[in-house]
Structure formats: structure tokens, C-alpha cells
Amino acid sequence: MGTSRWSPADWAAYVASTGSKSAAELFRGSSIHKDLNPKQIKVRESCDSDFNPLSTPIIVAVDETGSMGMLADTLIRHGLGILIEEIYDRKPVTDPHLMCMAFGDAWFDTAPLQVTQFETDIRLVDQLSKFYIEGNGGGNSFESYNLPWYFAATRTRCDAMLKRNKKGYLFTVGDEPPPPMLLARHVQKFLGGGLQEDISTADLLAMTTKSWEVFHIMIEEGCHYRSFPKQTSEAWRKLLGQRAMLLSDHTKLAELIVSTVEVNQGADVARVASSWSGDTALVVRKSLKAMSPVVVAGGRGVTRL
């Protein structure tokens, strides 16, 4: 997918038509939609096209359990427009193809992973509106952040990687620690199989990072993070190091993702943070401190705040 181009006019019309709608009106799903069900998906493709000759796949996977249901709401109301338009304007990467995922807890939920196509235009909004905001999760002190990793590593085909040996970007977002393992029985139940035995989250990460630049954003406003900030941040930093970042205001998620891509491509942290206005600059600066100083994998040098 990804054969057309983003239209700011289409996005503005969508925002104007939905501004007064409730979350229940925006998200129509009462169960997982067949179009988003990973058990029905053999592969999601990000392909070069005349409109997007140098495609860059970007995945944003948000926790939809409990207090984190606000993340999908933020994306569908204004985050998508900021994310795509700012990447076009700032050009840290070429021709963004965006996929969104919603995930929950494979131990407790009926729909712990939902997956859109890779898209470049307003059609992504229609797919987002099909998300089933289950809002459950369990009491195990983690969510299934590794399901998006597994899907990205095994169920995507991207021209950026196949033709140009360039990695895509994968962001997970939530307020709980990572699970220790991905269970084969969960992959069988929710993705139709493919994993022969349980795999540690650390080993799955190593497999995923062969093709994807993986980041995690911890939402400080979330109920779990507010109760267990040290436990949560230490678990993610142990796994991802400087690629695990805090975000104090979830409404600035799109700006932080754009900024992270810029920094990973070699831009200066301080310059990127100051490119935003008002409170956004302060929030982004605070979040990007985790990446400073750091020799960025996809960029060209050391950045300092």
C-alpha cells in the first residue's frame, strides 16, 4: 500500500467534521474488525510508487488498555496530521508510509493486536476508526508491547529494506513495563501461528532491530507509570537504553515521534527541540534528553543537549 500522497486539505476537512464527536463516535468497533485482525493478515506491504518512490515505513503502536485509550483518540483527532505533515516539511526521511497498531494484553484481552495497512493519505483515518478500544488489560504489570515487534519482524514486506537496505521506524507507546516473553501460544491464538517456541522479549528485540529502528515512549500520565515510575522506566531502559523515552504530555506524541526520527537521522537535539513552539518545545526537550549524548544508529554523529 502507500500509492497516493497526503493531502492537508483532506485532513483539515476531516478534523472540521469530527471535532465535536465523542470517542465512542470516532471508534466504531465493538469487536476486532476483520480488516485489522492480524490472524487474517499474511503480510502488510510498504511499496515504492510514482507518488512515493523512496518509501519509508513508520509504525506507531499504541496501548489501548485502561487509561491508555486516550492515545488512539489523540492520533485520530490531530496526531496523524502533525506526524505526516511535519515529516513532509522537515524531511528527516523520504516518503513516509504510516501504519498504526493498537495493542492490549495477550494474557487477558480478546483483541490484543490490531493492524492497519501502510498508508499515505486520509484512508488511514477510516482504518483507525475501525479500532476496537477494548480498554481492559490485566493485573500482570505489563502489556503485550512485543506483539507489534513480532508482527513488524515477520509480517511486513518493505521496499525500503528490500531495495535500499534501510530500516523502518517502529514506536510503541504505553505506561507499563515490557513483558518478559512472547509466548508461542499467543502467536498461535492471535496471529495464526509462526512461532515454534516461546521467545524472550530481549531476543525478539534483537530480531526486530535487524529491519526496524525500535523506540518506546513511556506515558507519564498513565495510571501504572504514576504508581510505579522507577520500575517502569528502569525496565525499559534496561531493554532499550536511550531509545526508551518519557513523555509528560500525551498530546505531544506526534511531535516527539517526528523529533526522534530527526535526531536519529543526525539532527542536533537542541535544535530539534527548539524548532517547536511554546509548551511543545519544553515537552519535546525533556523527552529527548534520553538521547543526549548518543551516537545515533541511523544518523551521522553525536548529539548533545
Contacts in CASP RR format, 6 or more apart in sequence:
PFRMAT RR
TARGET T0000
AUTHOR 0000-0000-0000
METHOD contacts of the structure
MODEL  1
MGTSRWSPADWAAYVASTGSKSAAELFRGSSIHKDLNPKQIKVRESCDSD
FNPLSTPIIVAVDETGSMGMLADTLIRHGLGILIEEIYDRKPVTDPHLMC
MAFGDAWFDTAPLQVTQFETDIRLVDQLSKFYIEGNGGGNSFESYNLPWY
FAATRTRCDAMLKRNKKGYLFTVGDEPPPPMLLARHVQKFLGGGLQEDIS
TADLLAMTTKSWEVFHIMIEEGCHYRSFPKQTSEAWRKLLGQRAMLLSDH
TKLAELIVSTVEVNQGADVARVASSWSGDTALVVRKSLKAMSPVVVAGGR
GVTRL
1 44 0 8 1.000
1 45 0 8 1.000
1 46 0 8 1.000
1 47 0 8 1.000
1 97 0 8 1.000
1 117 0 8 1.000
1 118 0 8 1.000
1 119 0 8 1.000
2 46 0 8 1.000
2 47 0 8 1.000
2 49 0 8 1.000
2 51 0 8 1.000
2 52 0 8 1.000
2 55 0 8 1.000
2 97 0 8 1.000
2 117 0 8 1.000
2 118 0 8 1.000
2 119 0 8 1.000
2 120 0 8 1.000
2 121 0 8 1.000
3 47 0 8 1.000
3 49 0 8 1.000
3 50 0 8 1.000
3 51 0 8 1.000
3 52 0 8 1.000
3 120 0 8 1.000
4 51 0 8 1.000
4 120 0 8 1.000
4 121 0 8 1.000
4 123 0 8 1.000
5 51 0 8 1.000
5 52 0 8 1.000
5 120 0 8 1.000
5 121 0 8 1.000
6 81 0 8 1.000
6 84 0 8 1.000
6 85 0 8 1.000
6 88 0 8 1.000
6 120 0 8 1.000
6 121 0 8 1.000
6 122 0 8 1.000
7 121 0 8 1.000
7 122 0 8 1.000
8 81 0 8 1.000
8 85 0 8 1.000
10 121 0 8 1.000
10 122 0 8 1.000
11 80 0 8 1.000
11 81 0 8 1.000
11 85 0 8 1.000
11 122 0 8 1.000
14 122 0 8 1.000
14 125 0 8 1.000
15 77 0 8 1.000
15 78 0 8 1.000
18 26 0 8 1.000
18 77 0 8 1.000
19 77 0 8 1.000
23 73 0 8 1.000
23 133 0 8 1.000
26 73 0 8 1.000
26 76 0 8 1.000
26 77 0 8 1.000
26 129 0 8 1.000
27 72 0 8 1.000
27 73 0 8 1.000
27 76 0 8 1.000
27 128 0 8 1.000
27 129 0 8 1.000
27 130 0 8 1.000
27 131 0 8 1.000
27 132 0 8 1.000
27 133 0 8 1.000
28 129 0 8 1.000
28 130 0 8 1.000
29 130 0 8 1.000
29 131 0 8 1.000
29 132 0 8 1.000
29 133 0 8 1.000
30 132 0 8 1.000
31 110 0 8 1.000
31 111 0 8 1.000
31 132 0 8 1.000
32 110 0 8 1.000
32 111 0 8 1.000
32 114 0 8 1.000
32 132 0 8 1.000
33 114 0 8 1.000
33 130 0 8 1.000
33 131 0 8 1.000
33 132 0 8 1.000
34 40 0 8 1.000
35 127 0 8 1.000
35 130 0 8 1.000
36 114 0 8 1.000
36 115 0 8 1.000
36 116 0 8 1.000
36 127 0 8 1.000
36 130 0 8 1.000
36 131 0 8 1.000
37 111 0 8 1.000
37 114 0 8 1.000
38 113 0 8 1.000
38 114 0 8 1.000
38 115 0 8 1.000
38 151 0 8 1.000
38 155 0 8 1.000
38 190 0 8 1.000
38 191 0 8 1.000
39 190 0 8 1.000
39 191 0 8 1.000
39 192 0 8 1.000
41 115 0 8 1.000
41 155 0 8 1.000
42 155 0 8 1.000
43 155 0 8 1.000
43 156 0 8 1.000
43 157 0 8 1.000
44 99 0 8 1.000
44 115 0 8 1.000
44 117 0 8 1.000
44 118 0 8 1.000
44 155 0 8 1.000
44 156 0 8 1.000
44 157 0 8 1.000
45 118 0 8 1.000
45 156 0 8 1.000
45 157 0 8 1.000
45 158 0 8 1.000
46 55 0 8 1.000
46 57 0 8 1.000
46 97 0 8 1.000
46 99 0 8 1.000
46 118 0 8 1.000
46 156 0 8 1.000
46 157 0 8 1.000
46 158 0 8 1.000
46 159 0 8 1.000
46 160 0 8 1.000
47 55 0 8 1.000
47 159 0 8 1.000
48 54 0 8 1.000
48 55 0 8 1.000
48 95 0 8 1.000
48 159 0 8 1.000
48 163 0 8 1.000
49 55 0 8 1.000
51 95 0 8 1.000
51 120 0 8 1.000
52 95 0 8 1.000
52 97 0 8 1.000
52 120 0 8 1.000
53 95 0 8 1.000
54 94 0 8 1.000
54 95 0 8 1.000
54 160 0 8 1.000
54 164 0 8 1.000
55 94 0 8 1.000
55 95 0 8 1.000
55 96 0 8 1.000
55 97 0 8 1.000
55 158 0 8 1.000
55 159 0 8 1.000
55 160 0 8 1.000
56 93 0 8 1.000
56 94 0 8 1.000
56 95 0 8 1.000
56 96 0 8 1.000
56 97 0 8 1.000
56 160 0 8 1.000
56 166 0 8 1.000
56 168 0 8 1.000
56 169 0 8 1.000
57 97 0 8 1.000
57 99 0 8 1.000
57 118 0 8 1.000
57 156 0 8 1.000
57 158 0 8 1.000
57 160 0 8 1.000
57 168 0 8 1.000
57 169 0 8 1.000
58 87 0 8 1.000
58 93 0 8 1.000
58 96 0 8 1.000
58 97 0 8 1.000
58 98 0 8 1.000
58 99 0 8 1.000
58 168 0 8 1.000
58 169 0 8 1.000
58 170 0 8 1.000
58 171 0 8 1.000
58 257 0 8 1.000
58 261 0 8 1.000
59 98 0 8 1.000
59 99 0 8 1.000
59 100 0 8 1.000
59 101 0 8 1.000
59 148 0 8 1.000
59 152 0 8 1.000
59 168 0 8 1.000
59 169 0 8 1.000
59 170 0 8 1.000
59 171 0 8 1.000
59 212 0 8 1.000
60 75 0 8 1.000
60 83 0 8 1.000
60 98 0 8 1.000
60 99 0 8 1.000
60 100 0 8 1.000
60 101 0 8 1.000
60 171 0 8 1.000
60 173 0 8 1.000
60 257 0 8 1.000
61 100 0 8 1.000
61 101 0 8 1.000
61 102 0 8 1.000
61 103 0 8 1.000
61 145 0 8 1.000
61 148 0 8 1.000
61 170 0 8 1.000
61 171 0 8 1.000
61 172 0 8 1.000
61 173 0 8 1.000
62 68 0 8 1.000
62 69 0 8 1.000
62 71 0 8 1.000
62 72 0 8 1.000
62 75 0 8 1.000
62 100 0 8 1.000
62 101 0 8 1.000
62 102 0 8 1.000
62 103 0 8 1.000
62 172 0 8 1.000
62 173 0 8 1.000
62 174 0 8 1.000
63 69 0 8 1.000
63 71 0 8 1.000
63 102 0 8 1.000
63 103 0 8 1.000
63 104 0 8 1.000
63 143 0 8 1.000
63 145 0 8 1.000
63 172 0 8 1.000
63 173 0 8 1.000
63 174 0 8 1.000
63 175 0 8 1.000
63 176 0 8 1.000
63 219 0 8 1.000
64 71 0 8 1.000
64 72 0 8 1.000
64 102 0 8 1.000
64 103 0 8 1.000
64 104 0 8 1.000
64 131 0 8 1.000
64 133 0 8 1.000
64 134 0 8 1.000
64 135 0 8 1.000
65 104 0 8 1.000
65 105 0 8 1.000
65 109 0 8 1.000
65 134 0 8 1.000
65 135 0 8 1.000
65 136 0 8 1.000
65 137 0 8 1.000
65 138 0 8 1.000
65 143 0 8 1.000
66 135 0 8 1.000
66 136 0 8 1.000
66 137 0 8 1.000
66 223 0 8 1.000
67 175 0 8 1.000
67 221 0 8 1.000
67 222 0 8 1.000
67 223 0 8 1.000
68 135 0 8 1.000
68 173 0 8 1.000
68 174 0 8 1.000
68 175 0 8 1.000
68 219 0 8 1.000
68 222 0 8 1.000
69 133 0 8 1.000
69 135 0 8 1.000
70 250 0 8 1.000
71 173 0 8 1.000
71 174 0 8 1.000
71 219 0 8 1.000
71 250 0 8 1.000
71 253 0 8 1.000
72 102 0 8 1.000
72 128 0 8 1.000
72 131 0 8 1.000
72 133 0 8 1.000
74 250 0 8 1.000
74 251 0 8 1.000
74 253 0 8 1.000
74 254 0 8 1.000
75 100 0 8 1.000
75 128 0 8 1.000
75 253 0 8 1.000
75 254 0 8 1.000
76 125 0 8 1.000
76 128 0 8 1.000
76 129 0 8 1.000
78 251 0 8 1.000
78 254 0 8 1.000
79 253 0 8 1.000
79 254 0 8 1.000
80 98 0 8 1.000
80 124 0 8 1.000
80 125 0 8 1.000
80 128 0 8 1.000
80 254 0 8 1.000
81 254 0 8 1.000
82 254 0 8 1.000
82 255 0 8 1.000
82 258 0 8 1.000
83 98 0 8 1.000
83 254 0 8 1.000
83 257 0 8 1.000
83 258 0 8 1.000
84 96 0 8 1.000
84 98 0 8 1.000
84 120 0 8 1.000
86 254 0 8 1.000
86 255 0 8 1.000
86 258 0 8 1.000
87 93 0 8 1.000
87 96 0 8 1.000
87 258 0 8 1.000
87 261 0 8 1.000
88 96 0 8 1.000
90 258 0 8 1.000
90 262 0 8 1.000
90 275 0 8 1.000
92 258 0 8 1.000
92 261 0 8 1.000
92 262 0 8 1.000
92 264 0 8 1.000
92 265 0 8 1.000
92 267 0 8 1.000
93 169 0 8 1.000
93 261 0 8 1.000
93 265 0 8 1.000
95 120 0 8 1.000
96 120 0 8 1.000
97 118 0 8 1.000
97 119 0 8 1.000
97 120 0 8 1.000
97 158 0 8 1.000
98 118 0 8 1.000
98 119 0 8 1.000
98 120 0 8 1.000
98 124 0 8 1.000
99 115 0 8 1.000
99 116 0 8 1.000
99 117 0 8 1.000
99 118 0 8 1.000
99 119 0 8 1.000
100 116 0 8 1.000
100 124 0 8 1.000
100 127 0 8 1.000
100 128 0 8 1.000
101 113 0 8 1.000
101 114 0 8 1.000
101 115 0 8 1.000
101 116 0 8 1.000
101 148 0 8 1.000
101 151 0 8 1.000
102 113 0 8 1.000
102 114 0 8 1.000
102 131 0 8 1.000
102 132 0 8 1.000
102 133 0 8 1.000
103 112 0 8 1.000
103 113 0 8 1.000
103 114 0 8 1.000
103 143 0 8 1.000
103 144 0 8 1.000
103 145 0 8 1.000
103 147 0 8 1.000
103 148 0 8 1.000
103 172 0 8 1.000
104 111 0 8 1.000
104 112 0 8 1.000
104 113 0 8 1.000
104 134 0 8 1.000
104 135 0 8 1.000
104 136 0 8 1.000
104 137 0 8 1.000
104 143 0 8 1.000
104 144 0 8 1.000
104 147 0 8 1.000
105 112 0 8 1.000
105 136 0 8 1.000
105 137 0 8 1.000
105 138 0 8 1.000
105 140 0 8 1.000
105 142 0 8 1.000
105 143 0 8 1.000
105 144 0 8 1.000
106 112 0 8 1.000
106 113 0 8 1.000
106 144 0 8 1.000
106 147 0 8 1.000
106 183 0 8 1.000
106 186 0 8 1.000
106 189 0 8 1.000
106 190 0 8 1.000
107 138 0 8 1.000
107 140 0 8 1.000
107 144 0 8 1.000
107 186 0 8 1.000
108 136 0 8 1.000
108 137 0 8 1.000
108 138 0 8 1.000
108 139 0 8 1.000
108 140 0 8 1.000
109 134 0 8 1.000
109 135 0 8 1.000
109 136 0 8 1.000
109 137 0 8 1.000
110 134 0 8 1.000
111 132 0 8 1.000
111 134 0 8 1.000
112 144 0 8 1.000
112 147 0 8 1.000
112 186 0 8 1.000
112 190 0 8 1.000
113 144 0 8 1.000
113 147 0 8 1.000
113 148 0 8 1.000
113 151 0 8 1.000
113 190 0 8 1.000
113 191 0 8 1.000
114 131 0 8 1.000
114 132 0 8 1.000
115 151 0 8 1.000
116 124 0 8 1.000
116 127 0 8 1.000
116 128 0 8 1.000
117 123 0 8 1.000
117 124 0 8 1.000
117 127 0 8 1.000
118 158 0 8 1.000
119 127 0 8 1.000
137 143 0 8 1.000
140 179 0 8 1.000
141 176 0 8 1.000
141 177 0 8 1.000
141 224 0 8 1.000
141 228 0 8 1.000
141 231 0 8 1.000
142 176 0 8 1.000
142 177 0 8 1.000
142 178 0 8 1.000
142 179 0 8 1.000
142 180 0 8 1.000
143 174 0 8 1.000
143 176 0 8 1.000
143 179 0 8 1.000
144 179 0 8 1.000
144 182 0 8 1.000
144 186 0 8 1.000
145 172 0 8 1.000
145 174 0 8 1.000
145 178 0 8 1.000
145 179 0 8 1.000
145 201 0 8 1.000
145 216 0 8 1.000
146 178 0 8 1.000
146 179 0 8 1.000
146 182 0 8 1.000
146 201 0 8 1.000
146 204 0 8 1.000
146 205 0 8 1.000
147 182 0 8 1.000
147 186 0 8 1.000
147 190 0 8 1.000
147 191 0 8 1.000
148 170 0 8 1.000
148 172 0 8 1.000
149 170 0 8 1.000
149 172 0 8 1.000
149 182 0 8 1.000
149 204 0 8 1.000
149 205 0 8 1.000
149 208 0 8 1.000
149 212 0 8 1.000
149 214 0 8 1.000
150 182 0 8 1.000
150 187 0 8 1.000
150 191 0 8 1.000
150 195 0 8 1.000
150 204 0 8 1.000
150 208 0 8 1.000
151 191 0 8 1.000
152 170 0 8 1.000
152 208 0 8 1.000
152 211 0 8 1.000
152 212 0 8 1.000
153 204 0 8 1.000
153 207 0 8 1.000
153 208 0 8 1.000
153 210 0 8 1.000
153 211 0 8 1.000
153 212 0 8 1.000
154 194 0 8 1.000
155 191 0 8 1.000
156 211 0 8 1.000
158 168 0 8 1.000
158 211 0 8 1.000
160 166 0 8 1.000
160 167 0 8 1.000
160 168 0 8 1.000
161 167 0 8 1.000
161 168 0 8 1.000
161 211 0 8 1.000
167 209 0 8 1.000
167 211 0 8 1.000
167 212 0 8 1.000
167 213 0 8 1.000
167 298 0 8 1.000
168 211 0 8 1.000
168 212 0 8 1.000
168 213 0 8 1.000
169 212 0 8 1.000
169 213 0 8 1.000
169 215 0 8 1.000
169 261 0 8 1.000
169 264 0 8 1.000
170 208 0 8 1.000
170 212 0 8 1.000
170 213 0 8 1.000
170 214 0 8 1.000
170 215 0 8 1.000
171 215 0 8 1.000
171 216 0 8 1.000
171 217 0 8 1.000
171 257 0 8 1.000
171 260 0 8 1.000
172 214 0 8 1.000
172 215 0 8 1.000
172 216 0 8 1.000
172 217 0 8 1.000
173 216 0 8 1.000
173 217 0 8 1.000
173 219 0 8 1.000
173 247 0 8 1.000
173 253 0 8 1.000
174 216 0 8 1.000
174 217 0 8 1.000
174 218 0 8 1.000
174 219 0 8 1.000
174 222 0 8 1.000
174 225 0 8 1.000
175 218 0 8 1.000
175 219 0 8 1.000
175 220 0 8 1.000
175 221 0 8 1.000
175 222 0 8 1.000
175 223 0 8 1.000
175 224 0 8 1.000
175 225 0 8 1.000
175 226 0 8 1.000
175 232 0 8 1.000
176 224 0 8 1.000
176 225 0 8 1.000
176 232 0 8 1.000
177 228 0 8 1.000
177 231 0 8 1.000
177 232 0 8 1.000
177 235 0 8 1.000
177 236 0 8 1.000
178 201 0 8 1.000
178 216 0 8 1.000
178 235 0 8 1.000
178 236 0 8 1.000
178 239 0 8 1.000
179 201 0 8 1.000
180 200 0 8 1.000
180 201 0 8 1.000
181 198 0 8 1.000
181 199 0 8 1.000
181 200 0 8 1.000
181 201 0 8 1.000
182 195 0 8 1.000
182 198 0 8 1.000
182 199 0 8 1.000
182 200 0 8 1.000
182 201 0 8 1.000
182 204 0 8 1.000
183 198 0 8 1.000
184 193 0 8 1.000
184 194 0 8 1.000
184 195 0 8 1.000
184 196 0 8 1.000
184 197 0 8 1.000
184 198 0 8 1.000
184 199 0 8 1.000
187 193 0 8 1.000
187 194 0 8 1.000
187 195 0 8 1.000
188 194 0 8 1.000
188 195 0 8 1.000
199 207 0 8 1.000
201 239 0 8 1.000
202 239 0 8 1.000
205 214 0 8 1.000
205 239 0 8 1.000
205 240 0 8 1.000
208 214 0 8 1.000
213 264 0 8 1.000
213 297 0 8 1.000
213 298 0 8 1.000
214 240 0 8 1.000
214 243 0 8 1.000
215 240 0 8 1.000
215 243 0 8 1.000
215 244 0 8 1.000
215 245 0 8 1.000
215 260 0 8 1.000
216 236 0 8 1.000
216 239 0 8 1.000
216 240 0 8 1.000
216 243 0 8 1.000
216 244 0 8 1.000
216 245 0 8 1.000
217 245 0 8 1.000
217 246 0 8 1.000
217 247 0 8 1.000
217 253 0 8 1.000
217 256 0 8 1.000
217 257 0 8 1.000
217 287 0 8 1.000
218 225 0 8 1.000
218 232 0 8 1.000
218 233 0 8 1.000
218 236 0 8 1.000
218 244 0 8 1.000
218 245 0 8 1.000
218 246 0 8 1.000
218 247 0 8 1.000
219 225 0 8 1.000
219 247 0 8 1.000
219 250 0 8 1.000
220 226 0 8 1.000
220 229 0 8 1.000
220 246 0 8 1.000
220 247 0 8 1.000
220 248 0 8 1.000
221 248 0 8 1.000
221 249 0 8 1.000
221 250 0 8 1.000
224 232 0 8 1.000
225 232 0 8 1.000
233 244 0 8 1.000
233 246 0 8 1.000
236 244 0 8 1.000
237 244 0 8 1.000
241 290 0 8 1.000
242 290 0 8 1.000
242 291 0 8 1.000
242 294 0 8 1.000
243 290 0 8 1.000
243 291 0 8 1.000
244 290 0 8 1.000
245 256 0 8 1.000
245 260 0 8 1.000
245 287 0 8 1.000
245 288 0 8 1.000
245 290 0 8 1.000
245 291 0 8 1.000
246 286 0 8 1.000
246 287 0 8 1.000
246 290 0 8 1.000
247 253 0 8 1.000
247 256 0 8 1.000
247 283 0 8 1.000
247 287 0 8 1.000
248 283 0 8 1.000
248 286 0 8 1.000
248 287 0 8 1.000
249 279 0 8 1.000
249 283 0 8 1.000
252 279 0 8 1.000
252 280 0 8 1.000
252 283 0 8 1.000
252 284 0 8 1.000
255 276 0 8 1.000
255 280 0 8 1.000
255 283 0 8 1.000
255 284 0 8 1.000
256 283 0 8 1.000
256 284 0 8 1.000
256 287 0 8 1.000
256 288 0 8 1.000
259 272 0 8 1.000
259 273 0 8 1.000
259 276 0 8 1.000
259 284 0 8 1.000
259 287 0 8 1.000
259 288 0 8 1.000
260 288 0 8 1.000
260 291 0 8 1.000
262 272 0 8 1.000
263 269 0 8 1.000
263 272 0 8 1.000
263 288 0 8 1.000
263 291 0 8 1.000
263 296 0 8 1.000
263 303 0 8 1.000
264 291 0 8 1.000
264 296 0 8 1.000
264 297 0 8 1.000
264 298 0 8 1.000
264 299 0 8 1.000
265 296 0 8 1.000
265 298 0 8 1.000
265 299 0 8 1.000
265 300 0 8 1.000
266 296 0 8 1.000
266 298 0 8 1.000
266 299 0 8 1.000
266 300 0 8 1.000
266 301 0 8 1.000
266 303 0 8 1.000
267 303 0 8 1.000
268 303 0 8 1.000
268 304 0 8 1.000
269 288 0 8 1.000
269 289 0 8 1.000
269 291 0 8 1.000
269 292 0 8 1.000
269 303 0 8 1.000
269 304 0 8 1.000
269 305 0 8 1.000
270 285 0 8 1.000
270 304 0 8 1.000
270 305 0 8 1.000
272 284 0 8 1.000
272 288 0 8 1.000
273 281 0 8 1.000
273 284 0 8 1.000
273 285 0 8 1.000
273 288 0 8 1.000
273 305 0 8 1.000
274 281 0 8 1.000
274 285 0 8 1.000
275 281 0 8 1.000
276 284 0 8 1.000
285 305 0 8 1.000
288 305 0 8 1.000
289 305 0 8 1.000
291 303 0 8 1.000
292 303 0 8 1.000
292 304 0 8 1.000
292 305 0 8 1.000
293 302 0 8 1.000
293 303 0 8 1.000
293 304 0 8 1.000
293 305 0 8 1.000
294 302 0 8 1.000
294 303 0 8 1.000
295 301 0 8 1.000
295 302 0 8 1.000
296 303 0 8 1.000
END
